[in-house]
């Protein structure tokens, strides 16, 4: 019976990760297909950005709310509802024959993506309470979350070139349906803690409005007008003001939507800050690195996907086979630091890639460093991010992790893309060739990304508390693991 239960839990984990992979793949696949979408539906260059921005605003704005609703109502229920919304919206995106329908459907997709993604980590830490198994399960999730984007580059190139852009959305439909059917069968039903003295409607409105306005400010006025523009500053100040009012509300509400106690843990707060910084730096490498391969070296979409494939393979091998062992043996903080150093080294090495660069000399070593660094860093960060969450707050902590990932990525990409474009213009004005100017802009962005990761290393060294994994999880025998399993079964 115990063996059957264990097998069922692991299969349920893979089902949950399949839902997350669908969400992660979708974002990257759409980026590859944007030129085809623009030509087919007649988007202008500025309006085309809304195919991505509409999704990001809904997704980034609703993650915290969706995670907390999972705690209050049911994480399984929110996950299944999110799958239904995302799958239906994917159908609308696939049949879209106008700009308005596609952008509207992408916004709805963002809502479904937020509901699906926000609760998964909370479900994982509840399903796998034993430290050794939890580290392994988080390693699987980390691989899906970090490597899914590079897999999407490859899949997007194949689908767009072999069929057409509509199919990048249609492929979500059978995946979504199959994931929902399996999740209903394999993921145990759960009941949330309830709304207690009533739902914190005002808190929900404040945090969702703040995050949506903040993401909109990042992806629209900041990217178009610059960070010092009056519209950017005004909207940014509005987002911060809403966030400040929300914090005051949560500190005084009798039944807060997001209890502020979750931020008292140095590891939870520090890990989320580091995660935002490292994702900001990495997004610059993935996005601008793909542009370097395309616009400077002349790669097509399929070749770009293949170029990033080594990083994906390394992430998969290390995340699925070795990350759990390292975290269990040495602790999450100790495993995290060399991972961050490798990511920073990869970014710095990419600043040496020339206009006439060769893949094996200038790109492949970067992919090796990045894949290894991410495989060490992300499982460690997610373990630390969930370390201070109680069972009743697991969905909230999961939503917070995903929020720092998405908002950190959007912020980093907006900053690095703007800096890169500005530097390219300056180099062109000074007489550099088009490719040399592009490459110079990319190099500056990589350097800034490395600086962001360095800031994460400082936080890891100063803020994070050592996790005594070698003395606890590493020394835990099978009887203790079995006791933890029994405690979980009784709680469930």
C-alpha positions as a printed Julia matrix, in Angstrom:
492×3 Matrix{Float64}:
   0.0    0.0     0.0
   2.81   2.38    0.89
   4.52   1.67   -2.45
   1.28   2.37   -4.34
   0.8    5.59   -2.4
   4.35   6.71   -3.13
   3.98   5.93   -6.82
   0.68   7.82   -6.94
   2.24  10.91   -5.34
   5.13  10.97   -7.8
   2.83  10.51  -10.78
   0.67  13.34   -9.4
   3.81  15.52   -9.21
   4.55  14.88  -12.89
   0.96  15.78  -13.76
   1.21  19.07  -11.86
   4.52  19.84  -13.58
   2.94  19.09  -16.97
   0.47  21.89  -16.29
   3.3   24.25  -15.34
   5.32  23.22  -18.4
   2.39  24.11  -20.65
   2.29  27.59  -19.13
   6.07  28.11  -19.37
   6.31  26.79  -22.92
   3.48  29.01  -24.09
   5.3   32.23  -23.21
   8.46  31.32  -25.14
   6.66  29.76  -28.09
   4.67  32.96  -28.56
   7.87  35.04  -28.62
   9.26  32.94  -31.48
   5.99  33.24  -33.44
   5.57  37.02  -33.07
   6.87  37.93  -36.57
   4.39  35.49  -38.17
   1.53  36.84  -36.03
   2.46  40.4   -37.0
   2.41  39.62  -40.72
  -0.86  37.66  -40.57
  -2.96  40.01  -38.42
  -1.35  43.33  -39.44
   0.01  44.39  -36.05
   2.21  47.46  -35.93
   5.53  47.1   -34.11
   4.18  48.89  -31.02
   0.81  47.1   -30.93
   2.48  43.71  -31.38
   3.94  44.02  -27.88
   0.41  43.68  -26.49
   0.33  40.02  -27.55
   2.91  39.51  -24.79
   2.0   42.37  -22.46
  -1.69  41.45  -22.1
  -0.64  38.04  -20.81
   2.06  39.39  -18.49
  -0.22  41.96  -16.86
  -2.9   39.41  -15.98
  -0.39  36.71  -15.01
   1.89  38.85  -12.85
  -1.0   40.73  -11.28
  -3.01  37.72  -10.14
  -0.36  35.27   -8.86
  -0.43  36.34   -5.21
  -4.23  36.45   -5.14
  -4.53  33.05   -6.83
  -2.04  31.51   -4.42
  -3.91  32.79   -1.38
  -7.28  31.69   -2.78
  -5.8   28.21   -3.04
  -5.08  28.33    0.72
  -8.56  29.59    1.5
 -10.65  27.47   -0.89
  -8.73  24.52   -2.39
  -5.37  24.37   -4.16
  -6.53  21.47   -6.31
  -9.7   23.36   -7.18
  -7.81  26.53   -8.18
  -5.34  24.44  -10.23
  -8.14  22.71  -12.16
 -10.07  25.93  -12.69
  -6.9   27.59  -14.0
  -6.32  24.72  -16.45
  -9.88  25.11  -17.76
  -9.52  28.88  -18.24
  -6.07  28.56  -19.87
  -7.18  25.78  -22.24
 -10.34  27.61  -23.33
  -8.37  30.82  -23.86
  -5.8   28.89  -25.93
  -8.6   27.81  -28.25
  -9.69  31.44  -28.63
  -6.09  32.47  -29.37
  -5.77  29.75  -32.0
  -8.92  30.77  -33.9
  -8.27  34.53  -33.51
  -8.62  36.38  -36.8
  -8.3   39.9   -35.42
  -5.88  41.81  -33.22
  -8.54  42.54  -30.61
  -9.61  38.92  -30.2
  -6.02  37.69  -29.88
  -5.02  40.32  -27.29
  -8.22  39.75  -25.28
  -7.73  35.98  -25.33
  -4.1   36.4   -24.24
  -5.29  38.38  -21.19
  -7.66  35.54  -20.27
  -4.79  33.09  -20.81
  -2.8   35.09  -18.26
  -5.62  34.69  -15.73
  -5.66  30.92  -16.24
  -1.87  30.72  -16.17
  -1.73  32.56  -12.84
  -4.33  30.25  -11.27
  -2.54  27.13  -12.51
   1.01  28.17  -11.58
   0.4   29.92   -8.27
  -0.61  26.88   -6.21
   1.7   24.15   -7.54
   4.64  24.65   -5.17
   2.25  24.77   -2.23
   0.77  21.44   -3.33
   4.24  19.93   -3.72
   5.5   20.81   -0.24
   2.26  19.48    1.24
   2.47  16.22   -0.74
   6.15  15.69    0.11
   6.79  16.75    3.74
   9.94  14.63    4.24
  13.0   16.84    3.55
  14.78  14.42    1.22
  11.71  13.77   -0.96
  10.69  17.41   -0.88
  14.09  18.48   -2.21
  13.81  15.95   -5.03
  10.26  17.04   -5.9
  11.26  20.71   -5.92
  14.17  19.76   -8.2
  11.69  18.34  -10.72
   9.57  21.51  -10.51
  12.64  23.73  -10.83
  13.74  21.97  -13.99
  10.32  22.46  -15.56
  10.15  26.12  -14.53
  13.69  27.03  -15.63
  14.28  24.8   -18.65
  10.79  25.03  -20.13
  11.57  28.37  -21.71
  14.49  27.04  -23.73
  12.44  24.01  -24.8
   9.82  26.49  -26.0
  12.34  28.19  -28.28
  12.92  24.89  -30.05
   9.23  23.91  -30.15
   8.2   27.37  -31.36
  10.65  27.27  -34.24
   9.48  23.81  -35.33
   5.73  24.51  -35.08
   5.85  27.96  -36.67
   8.0   26.84  -39.6
   6.3   23.44  -40.15
   2.64  24.5   -39.78
   1.65  28.05  -38.73
   1.41  30.24  -35.62
  -2.18  29.18  -34.82
  -0.88  25.76  -33.76
   1.31  27.12  -30.99
  -2.01  27.71  -29.18
  -3.9   24.66  -30.44
  -1.28  22.26  -29.0
  -2.23  23.49  -25.52
  -5.74  22.07  -25.85
  -5.01  18.31  -25.71
  -2.27  18.9   -23.13
  -4.62  20.92  -20.94
  -7.44  18.39  -21.18
  -5.17  15.41  -20.46
  -3.55  17.22  -17.5
  -6.96  18.11  -16.04
  -8.27  14.52  -16.37
  -5.17  13.04  -14.74
  -5.1   15.7   -12.01
  -8.71  14.94  -11.06
  -7.79  11.26  -10.7
  -4.37  11.5    -9.07
  -4.25  14.71   -6.99
  -6.04  14.28   -3.67
  -8.9   16.62   -2.86
  -8.1   19.27   -0.28
 -10.09  21.83    1.66
  -8.82  25.31    2.33
  -8.76  26.98    5.71
 -11.82  29.03    4.76
 -12.45  32.75    4.8
 -12.87  32.89    8.58
 -14.38  36.24    9.46
 -14.9   37.05    5.81
 -12.92  37.61    2.65
 -10.47  40.48    2.56
 -11.99  41.96   -0.59
 -10.26  45.33   -0.18
  -6.87  43.65    0.22
  -7.49  41.57   -2.9
  -8.4   44.65   -4.94
  -5.38  46.61   -3.66
  -2.7   43.96   -4.28
  -4.08  42.93   -7.67
  -4.38  46.55   -8.81
  -0.87  47.34   -7.57
   0.75  44.38   -9.32
  -1.17  44.86  -12.57
  -0.35  48.58  -12.67
   3.28  47.83  -11.82
   3.64  45.21  -14.56
   1.88  47.52  -17.04
   4.31  50.32  -16.14
   7.27  48.02  -16.75
   6.15  46.57  -20.07
   4.57  49.69  -21.62
   5.62  53.26  -20.65
   9.02  52.29  -19.2
   9.94  50.29  -22.29
   8.6   52.88  -24.72
   9.2   56.27  -23.07
  12.09  55.46  -20.73
  12.36  55.14  -16.96
  12.63  58.87  -16.37
   9.54  59.81  -18.39
   6.74  61.55  -16.51
   4.16  58.89  -17.45
   6.45  56.11  -16.19
   7.16  57.9   -12.91
   3.5   58.73  -12.33
   2.23  55.21  -12.96
   5.11  53.7   -10.99
   4.32  55.97   -8.04
   0.68  54.92   -8.28
   1.63  51.23   -8.15
   3.86  51.8    -5.11
   1.16  53.85   -3.37
  -1.38  51.05   -3.86
   1.15  48.56   -2.51
   1.8   50.74    0.56
  -1.93  51.0     1.27
  -2.19  47.22    0.87
   0.59  46.62    3.44
  -1.17  48.91    5.93
  -4.44  47.09    5.26
  -2.88  43.65    5.82
  -1.21  44.77    9.05
  -4.55  45.88   10.52
  -7.11  43.49    8.94
  -8.64  40.86   11.23
  -8.5   38.25    8.44
  -5.83  39.48    5.99
  -5.62  38.12    2.48
  -1.81  37.84    2.8
  -0.59  37.53    6.41
   2.61  39.57    6.71
   4.1   36.97    9.06
   5.37  35.08    6.03
   7.97  37.83    5.46
   9.46  37.49    8.95
  11.59  34.57    7.78
  14.97  35.82    6.56
  15.25  32.84    4.24
  11.84  33.41    2.64
  12.36  37.16    2.13
  15.99  36.8     1.08
  15.36  33.91   -1.32
  12.56  35.78   -3.08
  14.75  38.88   -3.44
  17.6   36.79   -4.87
  15.2   35.05   -7.21
  13.98  38.36   -8.63
  17.58  39.49   -9.21
  18.84  36.3   -10.84
  15.78  36.0   -13.1
  16.2   39.65  -14.14
  19.78  38.9   -15.19
  18.91  35.59  -16.87
  16.0   36.97  -18.88
  18.42  39.45  -20.4
  20.74  36.63  -21.44
  17.99  34.46  -22.91
  16.21  37.29  -24.75
  19.23  39.32  -25.89
  21.31  36.19  -26.4
  18.66  34.92  -28.81
  18.79  38.28  -30.62
  22.6   38.02  -30.81
  22.28  34.6   -32.43
  19.62  35.83  -34.84
  20.66  39.37  -35.76
  24.45  39.14  -35.41
  25.26  35.51  -36.24
  22.29  34.94  -38.58
  20.64  31.93  -36.9
  17.03  30.98  -37.78
  14.45  30.17  -35.03
  15.15  26.43  -35.09
  18.92  26.97  -34.86
  18.39  29.33  -31.91
  16.45  26.64  -30.08
  19.19  24.09  -30.76
  21.83  26.57  -29.58
  20.14  26.8   -26.16
  19.54  23.05  -25.96
  22.79  22.21  -24.05
  21.7   24.47  -21.19
  18.35  22.68  -21.08
  19.94  19.22  -21.05
  22.34  20.18  -18.26
  19.52  21.72  -16.23
  17.49  18.55  -16.61
  20.3   16.17  -15.73
  21.45  18.08  -12.65
  17.99  19.16  -11.41
  16.47  15.7   -11.67
  19.43  13.6   -10.51
  21.8   15.61   -8.35
  20.27  18.82   -6.94
  18.28  16.96   -4.29
  21.39  15.09   -3.13
  23.45  18.27   -2.9
  20.75  20.18   -1.0
  20.24  17.26    1.37
  23.99  16.85    1.95
  25.16  20.47    2.13
  22.02  22.57    2.67
  20.16  24.9     0.31
  22.25  28.01    1.08
  25.57  26.24    0.54
  24.34  24.73   -2.76
  22.95  28.09   -3.9
  26.15  30.15   -3.74
  28.24  28.28   -6.37
  25.18  28.22   -8.63
  24.9   32.01   -8.48
  28.62  32.38   -9.15
  28.35  30.2   -12.26
  25.39  32.2   -13.61
  27.33  35.44  -13.08
  30.42  33.94  -14.75
  28.33  32.9   -17.75
  26.98  36.41  -18.16
  30.46  37.91  -17.91
  31.84  35.41  -20.43
  29.12  36.34  -22.93
  30.4   39.92  -22.93
  33.41  38.58  -24.87
  31.34  37.14  -27.74
  32.42  38.97  -30.94
  30.49  39.9   -34.08
  32.0   36.94  -35.94
  31.66  34.6   -32.97
  31.79  30.81  -33.26
  29.24  28.7   -31.4
  31.63  26.23  -29.79
  34.02  28.96  -28.67
  31.75  31.82  -27.6
  28.25  30.4   -26.97
  28.53  26.77  -25.87
  30.68  27.48  -22.75
  28.09  30.1   -21.67
  25.3   27.52  -22.03
  27.26  25.03  -19.89
  27.83  27.61  -17.13
  24.24  28.82  -17.25
  22.72  25.33  -17.24
  24.89  24.21  -14.32
  24.35  27.41  -12.35
  20.57  27.4   -12.77
  20.33  23.71  -11.86
  22.1   24.44   -8.57
  20.48  27.8    -7.81
  16.79  27.39   -8.59
  15.99  24.27   -6.54
  17.91  25.83   -3.63
  16.02  29.12   -3.95
  12.64  27.42   -4.13
  13.46  25.26   -1.11
  14.42  28.38    0.86
  11.37  30.31   -0.41
   9.02  27.62    0.89
  10.98  26.91    4.11
   9.03  29.3     6.31
   5.57  28.46    5.0
   3.1   26.71    7.25
   0.59  24.31    5.73
  -2.06  27.02    5.76
   0.25  29.51    4.0
   1.79  27.17    1.41
  -0.31  28.5    -1.47
   0.59  32.08   -0.58
   4.3   31.23   -0.45
   3.98  29.44   -3.8
   2.25  32.46   -5.34
   4.97  34.74   -3.94
   7.7   32.63   -5.57
   5.97  32.81   -8.94
   5.35  36.54   -8.55
   9.03  37.29   -7.95
   9.87  35.13  -10.98
   7.47  36.92  -13.32
   7.8   40.49  -12.06
  11.58  40.14  -11.68
  11.8   38.8   -15.21
   9.59  41.53  -16.69
  11.47  44.26  -14.83
  14.87  42.85  -15.78
  13.95  42.43  -19.42
  12.53  45.94  -19.67
  15.63  47.49  -18.05
  18.19  45.45  -19.98
  16.42  45.8   -23.34
  16.15  49.58  -22.88
  19.8   49.92  -21.83
  20.91  47.74  -24.74
  18.93  49.75  -27.3
  20.26  53.04  -25.92
  23.86  51.83  -26.05
  23.36  50.55  -29.6
  22.15  54.01  -30.71
  25.16  55.67  -29.1
  27.56  53.27  -30.81
  25.86  53.79  -34.18
  26.12  57.56  -33.75
  29.83  57.18  -33.03
  30.4   55.34  -36.32
  30.2   51.64  -35.37
  28.74  49.17  -37.88
  25.19  47.94  -37.35
  26.21  44.5   -36.04
  29.02  45.88  -33.89
  26.63  48.42  -32.35
  24.04  45.73  -31.65
  26.66  43.51  -30.06
  27.97  46.38  -27.94
  24.48  47.01  -26.6
  24.06  43.33  -25.76
  27.43  43.28  -23.97
  26.4   46.16  -21.71
  23.15  44.35  -20.86
  25.04  41.16  -19.96
  27.35  43.19  -17.72
  24.42  44.76  -15.88
  22.79  41.32  -15.57
  25.99  40.02  -13.98
  25.84  42.93  -11.55
  22.28  41.95  -10.56
  23.4   38.38   -9.9
  26.33  39.74   -7.85
  23.81  41.63   -5.7
  22.01  38.3    -5.23
  25.26  36.69   -4.09
  25.71  39.43   -1.48
  22.17  38.91   -0.18
  22.74  35.15   -0.04
  25.92  35.63    1.99
  24.53  38.27    4.36
  20.77  37.63    4.75
  20.21  33.9     4.32
  20.62  31.67    7.33
  22.58  28.41    6.95
  20.31  25.39    6.65
  21.64  22.49    8.75
  20.71  19.89    6.15
  23.7   17.66    6.85
  22.66  17.41   10.49
  18.96  16.91    9.84
  17.76  15.79    6.4
  21.13  14.3     5.53
  21.16  12.21    8.72
  17.47  11.35    8.66
  16.91   7.61    8.51
  14.11   5.76    6.8
  12.03   5.48    9.99
  11.89   9.27   10.33
  10.91   9.63    6.69
   8.18   7.04    7.18
   6.94   8.9    10.25
   6.75  12.09    8.23
   4.81  10.24    5.53
   2.37   8.97    8.14
   1.88  12.44    9.55
   1.08  13.7     6.06
  -1.4   10.91    5.41
  -3.24  11.64    8.68
  -3.33  15.36    7.94
  -4.65  14.74    4.44
